[in-house]
Structure formats: structure tokens, C-alpha cells
């Protein structure tokens, strides 16, 4: 057996796991000893569950846009109705505004404010930035995006020479400073328009600017951290206020899924279009999309979380297209994200759904599905080697933690119309553990 301290080696202080080593040894032993492979496969046989985590121990990720591409109903930008209000994913817009190569931070902020003023010429604008609490389930994702830039922290002011775009926007410390400077600049250089600008950032209440007056938008108080969720809260507010047409400036798949879910759930009738901050991208008619796919809208957030998003793992080999195919064939996920259901029932339903994604008819737990998939792969006449460990489903213990994380994320998404996540959405009780004041995904129950 491997000693515990040999399950990984460190390269640049990062643990790297040989996820195939134990598995290969077990397969070799099976040929010379009387081993029950079904019992053996109830163990992960690697340092981390390889179907859910890569060799470095990070959650597996994939391109999320497949869901949007397959479901969206496009409309010509020329035929899109004039919006009564516009909701902007501000952190997405940060990437799309011209970043001066040799300018200062103020030069970039002027470019950003110029883009906002263009939008304000059309209608009222609701500008929403992400919030950055000290502890978040998105910390791991943000650290991965930052990569080697994570330690490149700057003290930013208007006159600071502008660092590289990735150094600012991928490093939370720098990005938070930039957002604060943009907000302050907008308050000090108020746009010359009759349309209202509402800024949501880390302040307790959004700030409204109109006709030279600055006020707090108390009715839009919100404790959610993600702009994705706050966008839906403000969309519902505008719909209640009688807005006939609302434009969402965002290109994110999470937002697209939530727009479909809530448009269907709340029986909205206003026009909603989703357009990218990048002008060359398509314009999506959310109203037409939600009506076309109304039969699957209730299950989309759960399926999206279970098949991999920013806070959950992608299961190796089971992409968005596979999950969507099973959903449209009649499989459902009704319990994910419901705060008053038994967790065991949530795991059982998710197991049934994911089993079908693996092409298995096994109705047991995920370890039994794992053995069924292994047996099916080994039965192929042209097989020369045992299937890769990562191509097998995770064990029941590992999959349960994945379902708990998916349940947490779906619960947060489904609470978007409330001004705060439900108390039941406690990550430490749902697949996450606290270590050094940061949240990390639980790979197996032994981690706790």
C-alpha cells in the first residue's frame, strides 16, 4: 500500500496526485489474487475522487456555454424592443471596456464610465457588481483564475499606472479596489441624463443617482454576494414596477439559466432580452426561450449545478449536452435546492439522474453504478486495458459531497427573489469545510 505522505508530490508547493497508481496496482493484484472487484470499487483508489477532481486536487471544470447554445432563441438586435430599463453585470463589463496599455487607472475608469453613459442615453441603468465577503465558496475558483498572479497585489488610486488587465481583474484584492474607485468616480462625476443610475456593490443598500440627487435604494437591499443572483432580484423588482421591456447585459450561462427558471416560475409577461457586453455576440429572447422550453425550466438550475458550475465539479466525461439530453428525455431533478426536503432523498434522486447520464440502469447507490459502468466497459470485446479511473463514476461517499454542494448552490440560486440566502444554505453543512478561514470542498467524509 502507499504511505499517506506518498499520495502526492509537491511541485511549486502545489500537491500533484497520481490518481491512477493505486487503481493500476489493484487491477494487477486482481489477476493474481482472489479480489472482489465490486468491493474494491467502493473505495476511490486515489488521493482524491478522480471523477470530480483533477490531479492537483482542484474541482474539474468544463465550458458551461453548451446549455445556452443549445437552448437559446435568438433575436436580431435591430428587432429587439427599446428597453425601459437595463440591468448590467458590471464585473463582466469590466473585461469588455478598452484597457489602455500605457494609461493610468483613471484612464480605464473614464472608458468604463463612458460606456455606462452610452447605456444611460437609452434608459435607466442598474449596474451590479459582485460582492467579495471574507469567506466564499467561490474562493477556490477565483484562486484558480488568478493563477500565478494571486500574489501580485497593488495599491490602486486614480493616478496609479494601470497594471495588466488579468492582474487587476483576476486578483480579488485589486479588483475590489477598482470597483470602489469606479463607484466613487460615478458619484463624483454624475451623468448628465434624466435616466436613473442604480449602483449595487458592497454597500448595504444600492445607490441611486438621478438629476443630481444621490439616494439609497432601500427597497433593493440585498445580502447575496453574486451579481448573477442579484440580477434576478432587480429584474423582479422592475417587473413589479411595470417595466414592459428589460435588457440584461450579461453573457453568463448561470444568469441565462436563472432567467429561464424565474421567467417560467413567476409567469412573467414583460419582454426580457439578454445581450452580451460585446456587441458582436447574439441577442437572446428570454421570453421566447422560456416559453419554448417551459417543460424543463423548473429543473434547469439543479441540472446545471449537478453537471458542473463555478462552485461544483464537472463529472469527467459527463458534459452539459449529456445532462440536457437526459433532461429532455423525461428525467427530472425536483428536489435539488428545496430547503425543506430530506438530504437523503436529494442524494437518491441525483443518483438516479446521474446514473442515467452514465448510461446505467442500475438503481442502487453510486458505488453500485460505478461497478456497473466498470463491468460494462470491461465487457467490450476490443478493450485492451482497464478503463481509466476518472472515467468511472465516483463512489457513493464522494458523490454525496458533490450532491450537497450542488444542493447548496441550487438553494442559493432559487432564493434569488429574496434579499438574502436562506438560513438552510450553510456551506459547512453542505459539502464544504472551513480551513484557515477559507472554504474548501470536501472530497470525502474523512476530510472533515
QUIKA-V499279 format. One record per pair of residues at least 6 apart in sequence whose ideal C-beta (glycine too) atoms are under 6 Angstrom apart, sorted by the first residue. I is the first residue (numbers start at 1). J is the second residue. D is the distance in whole Angstrom. If there is no record, write none. Layout:
<<I,J,D> <I,J,D>>
This chain:
<<7,47,4> <8,15,4> <8,16,6> <8,17,5> <8,47,6> <9,16,6> <14,56,6> <15,57,6> <16,55,6> <16,56,6> <17,47,4> <17,48,6> <17,55,5> <19,46,4> <19,50,4> <19,55,6> <19,389,6> <20,389,6> <22,45,5> <22,46,6> <23,45,4> <23,389,4> <26,40,6> <27,386,5> <30,37,6> <38,371,5> <41,370,5> <41,371,5> <42,367,5> <42,395,6> <44,395,5> <48,57,5> <48,443,5> <49,394,4> <49,398,4> <49,443,6> <50,389,5> <50,390,4> <51,315,5> <51,316,5> <51,390,6> <51,394,4> <52,313,4> <52,394,5> <52,402,6> <53,59,6> <54,60,6> <59,313,4> <60,313,5> <60,314,5> <61,314,6> <62,308,6> <62,314,4> <64,253,4> <65,253,5> <66,320,4> <66,321,6> <67,253,6> <67,320,5> <68,253,5> <68,256,5> <71,293,6> <72,284,5> <72,289,6> <73,285,5> <73,288,4> <73,289,4> <73,292,6> <74,282,5> <75,283,5> <75,285,4> <77,283,5> <80,273,5> <80,283,6> <81,245,4> <81,271,5> <83,123,5> <83,245,5> <83,247,4> <84,123,6> <84,243,4> <84,244,6> <84,245,5> <85,123,6> <85,124,5> <85,238,5> <85,243,5> <85,246,5> <86,119,6> <86,123,6> <86,125,5> <86,247,5> <87,126,5> <87,231,5> <87,234,6> <87,248,5> <88,127,5> <88,249,4> <89,227,5> <89,250,4> <90,127,5> <90,128,6> <90,129,4> <91,129,6> <91,130,5> <92,250,6> <92,277,6> <93,277,5> <94,169,6> <96,277,4> <96,278,5> <97,111,5> <97,112,5> <97,115,5> <98,111,5> <99,165,5> <100,107,5> <103,162,5> <104,159,6> <104,162,6> <105,156,5> <105,158,6> <105,160,5> <105,162,5> <106,158,4> <108,162,6> <109,182,6> <109,185,5> <112,182,6> <117,191,5> <119,125,5> <120,191,5> <120,193,5> <120,195,5> <123,195,6> <124,195,5> <124,196,4> <125,197,5> <126,198,5> <126,234,5> <127,199,5> <128,200,4> <128,227,4> <128,230,5> <128,231,6> <129,179,5> <129,201,4> <130,227,5> <131,202,5> <131,225,4> <132,172,6> <132,176,5> <133,225,6> <135,439,6> <137,311,5> <137,427,5> <137,439,5> <139,438,5> <141,310,5> <142,172,6> <143,150,6> <145,170,5> <146,170,5> <146,171,5> <149,166,6> <149,167,5> <149,170,6> <149,171,5> <152,167,5> <153,173,5> <154,163,6> <154,174,5> <156,177,4> <168,174,5> <168,178,6> <169,175,6> <179,201,6> <183,199,6> <183,201,5> <190,209,5> <196,208,6> <196,210,4> <197,209,5> <198,206,5> <198,208,5> <198,217,6> <199,207,5> <200,206,4> <200,230,6> <205,216,4> <205,218,6> <205,221,5> <206,217,4> <206,220,5> <208,215,5> <208,217,5> <221,419,5> <222,230,5> <222,233,6> <222,419,5> <223,420,4> <224,230,5> <228,254,5> <228,255,5> <229,416,4> <231,255,6> <232,258,5> <232,262,5> <232,416,4> <233,416,6> <236,417,5> <238,246,6> <239,268,6> <239,270,5> <243,270,6> <244,270,6> <245,271,4> <246,272,5> <247,273,5> <248,274,5> <249,277,6> <251,276,4> <257,300,5> <257,301,6> <257,304,5> <258,413,6> <259,286,5> <260,290,5> <260,297,5> <260,300,6> <261,297,6> <261,300,6> <261,301,5> <263,286,6> <263,290,4> <264,290,5> <264,294,5> <264,297,4> <271,287,6> <272,286,4> <272,287,6> <273,283,6> <273,285,6> <274,284,4> <274,286,6> <275,283,5> <290,297,6> <296,327,5> <299,327,6> <299,332,5> <299,333,5> <301,410,5> <301,413,5> <302,333,4> <302,336,3> <302,337,6> <302,410,5> <303,323,5> <303,327,5> <303,333,6> <305,312,5> <305,406,4> <305,409,5> <305,410,5> <306,350,6> <306,406,5> <307,320,6> <307,323,4> <308,314,3> <311,409,5> <312,405,5> <312,406,5> <312,409,6> <313,402,6> <316,390,5> <317,391,5> <318,357,5> <322,357,5> <323,357,6> <326,356,5> <326,357,6> <331,353,5> <331,356,6> <333,353,6> <335,341,5> <335,345,6> <335,346,5> <335,349,5> <336,406,6> <336,407,5> <336,410,5> <337,410,3> <337,411,5> <337,414,4> <339,411,6> <339,422,5> <339,424,4> <346,407,5> <347,400,5> <347,403,5> <350,403,5> <351,366,5> <355,362,6> <355,369,5> <358,373,5> <358,393,6> <360,369,5> <360,372,5> <360,373,6> <362,368,5> <362,369,5> <362,372,4> <365,396,4> <366,393,6> <366,396,5> <366,399,4> <367,395,5> <367,396,4> <369,393,5> <370,392,5> <370,393,4> <373,392,6> <373,393,6> <374,392,6> <377,387,4> <397,444,6> <397,445,6> <398,444,6> <401,431,5> <401,442,5> <404,430,4> <404,431,4> <405,431,4> <407,430,6> <408,425,6> <408,427,6> <408,430,4> <411,425,5> <412,421,5> <412,425,5> <415,421,5> <415,422,5> <427,439,6> <428,434,6> <431,442,6> <432,439,5> <433,440,6> <433,442,5> <433,448,6>>
